């Protein structure tokens, strides 16, 4: 089982709709959870972070975390064509190396979102 | 401007010719990491560093070396590149105290090994 899994899509939604992106992770001790957006040919850009169960809202974006189900999601309300991109789920797992703890960031394979006018 | 700078942006090389991809950050971050991105596989960690002279292997370290002699720099070295190392490479950094804020990524280096 992959450490972080996403539906690869592609996911296509009409402009103005809600886009729902899902991610599951395998390690129960995972601590921090992130959603990155990546436009074609560009670097990943952090758009949301969440580390407590429940919802976190930032503008049109809402991240939802359920640690019991090992599930994190991203909702994009009022989707715009400019939201068309690959969305990467990432999870931090606490590691120890050389006596020092470190949060290893592991990514899912990404979900391609297309918002059509 | 706070940023992670990678060079070069694009590189075409031949099998076996040693190369170095440089990465530099100006944010005084302790943590730095190298990822490669391949279609359908997402971002996979190659190596990471928790501070100067402290590095460790990620998920796909074979064929790569790194060094962290200065806090700001974290070069990726391919001693003998092979075609299966053709990929998009990203360097990233974050401060030790910002586990909940994620990494800042460089612009990427697209490497082709022929």
Interface residues (C-beta under 8 A of the other chain):
Chain A: X8 X31 X32 X34 X36 X42 X43 X44 X45 X46 X49 X51 X88 X90 X92 X97 X98 X100 X102 X103 X104 X105 X106 X107 X108 X109 X110
Chain B: X31 X33 X35 X40 X41 X42 X43 X44 X45 X48 X50 X54 X56 X58 X59 X90 X99 X100 X101 X102 X103 X104 X105 X106 X107 X108
